[in-house]
């Protein structure tokens, strides 16, 4: 009487098929896990920074920022109005160290404007928060808030300005790409809104794809249920 069972060849073929299927599905599965983690951290960062802004502005932070490109004033306002409402691991006052040394890229692969190695622009305050994200604050004219970051501010002119917030959700680690691990927010009417907030859906979709800049991906994600589908 013959005993039922699998031959060695059949076992090897079956394992080979399982291996092929795993090789095909694991990258997609890991990508989905990483996307969910990225979205979770971004939401957390946005909540932390929004609360910081609201509390600081209740104390008069915006009113205390009375001049543009005045770093000594920016440092004073940050230390006295913002810092009490956020836990930082490290703070860098216009020095490198709280942002990746790699130049941040656009989604299309070109170098992103506003960024330098180790910080975002000049005359900036950067800090690392307890969940591992890096943040940089800089002041921009309200005209630039619209032209560069897609946020309209009432009474915008070259004489008025606002704060722009850059967030890298995984700190110093790669990829350092706008729309993937780096996102931009703008202070409007004492509230932090995502860059691209006043752009229409077609403009957001055009910017937040692999041939775009990625500047408006924070707004794209917020309006599309935080789906990293680009």
N, C-alpha and C positions, 0 to 999 in steps of 0.2 A: 504493500500500500504506500503510495507516494504522499509525502507531507507537503501541505500547501505552504507557500512562502514566497518571498521575493528573492530574485537572484541578485548578486552583487552588482551586475550591470544595471538592473532596474533601479536599484537604490541610488547608484551614482547618477543616473539620468534624472531621477526625481529630485535629488539634491541640486543638480545643475539647474533644473527648471526653477526651483525655489530661489536659488541664487540670482538668476536672471530677473525674476519678478521683483525680488528685494532690491536689486540694483536699479530697477526702473522706478520703483515707488518710493524708495527712501529719500532721494533728493527732494522730491515734491513734498513729502511728509515733513522733512526737516525744514524746508523753506516755509511751510505753513506755520510750524511751531515758532520759528524765528520771527515771522511776520506778526504773530499774535503777541509775542514778547515785546517786540518793538512798539506796537500800538499801545500796549499796556503801559510801558514806560513813558511814552509820549503823553498819554492822557494824564498820568501821574505828574509829570513835569508841568504840564499846562495848568493843572489844578494848583500845584505848589506856587508857581510863579504868579498866577492870577490872584491868589489870596495875598501874596506878598505885596503886589501892586495895589490892591484894594485897601489894605490896611495902611500902607505907606501914604497913599493919597488921602486917606481920611485924616492923617496927621499933617498933611500939607506938603507932601513931597514935590508935587508938580509945581506948586506956587514957589517953592524954594529954588527951583531950577529957572533962574531968571536970565541966563545968558547962554549963548550957543558956543560950543567948542571950548568951554572953560573947564579944564579937567579938575582943577583944585576944587571948584564948586561941585562938580560931579562926585568927586571922592567924598566931600563933606556930606552931601545929600545921601549917598549910598550908606555911609557909616551910621548916620543918624536917623535915617528914615526907613531904609530897606533892610539893612543887616539885622535889626532887632526881630524881624519877622521871617527869617529864613536860617536854617542850619547849614553852614558851609563847612566843607572839609579843608578847603584852601581858597584864599582870595588873592588875586593878582591885580595890582593897580597899575595898569598900562605896562605890564611886563608879561613876558611869555611864561608858560608853565601851567596855566589852567585851560589850555586848549591844545589840540593835537599839533605836533610839529609838521604833520603832512598838510600840504596845501589842499583846502577843501575844493572839491570838484562840483561842476554842474552835472545833471543827469546825462547830458550829451557828451560828457568826458572832458570838456574844456575847463580851464581854471575859473573858479567862481570869483566874481568881484567882491570887494569888501574884506576879503580874507587874507591874512598873512600867516606865516608859520608861527604857531604858538599863541596866536590871538586873532581877534577879528578887528582889523583896522587899527587906527592909532587913537590915543586918548580914550581908551576903553577900560572898563572894569569887568574882569572875568572871574568866575568862581566855580568851584566844583561842589556839588551837593551830595548828600549822604547816599543816594541811590546810584551814584557813579556817573551821573550826567554832568556835562560842562555847560556853562552859560556865560554869554558875554552881553554887556549892555553898552549901547552907544547912542548918541543923540544925532538925529538927522533932521533936515528941514522937512516941513510938512509937504513941500513939493516933491521931495525925494520919497517920502512915505507913499505917495501915489505912483510916481514914475517907476520907482525901483521895487516897491513892495505891494502895490495894488491896494492901498488903503487910503480912502478919501477922508480928509479931516477938514471940518468947517473952518473957513477963513484961512485956508492954506496959502502961504506965500513964502518967499525966501527969507522973511524976517521972523517967521515962527518955526518951531521945531518940536519934535517929540522923541520919545525913546523907542529904539528898536532892540528887540531881544533875540539873540541867536542861541539855539539849543542843540547840543550834540548829545543824543540820548545814550550813547555808549562810550562817552568820555574820549580817551586818547586812542581808542581802538579804531581800526579801519571799518567801513570803507571811506568815511569822511566825505560823503556825497549828499548834496542837497536833495531832499525828498526821500532819502533812504535812512540816514541816521542823523541828518542835520536839518533843522526846521527854523522858520523865522516867524516872529510875532511882533506886533506893533501896538504901542499904547495909543488908544483913541478914546477921548472923552473919559479918561481915568479908568478905562477898561482895556485889558489885553485881548487883542483879536488876532487871528492868524493872517499872515501875509497872503494877499489875494482875496481878502474879505469882500471887497467891492467889485471883483471881477465876475463876469457871468460864467455860466457852466462851460460854454465852449472855450472861453479863454483859459479857464482852469485846466480843462482837459488837454488843451494844446500845450500848456506850459508843463504840466505834470505827466510827461511821457518821456521815453528814452531819448527823444530828439529835442526835448525842452530843457529849460534851465533848472527846474525844480524849486524855484523861488516860492511858488504858490501852492506847494503840496500840502502845507498845513491846512489851508482852507479847503483844498480838494478833498482831503481825508475827512475833515469835519462834515462836509456836505454830502459825502458818499458813505457814511456809516463806518468810517475808518477801515476801508478795504484797500489793502495794498495790491491793487490790481494793475499797476503800471510797471 
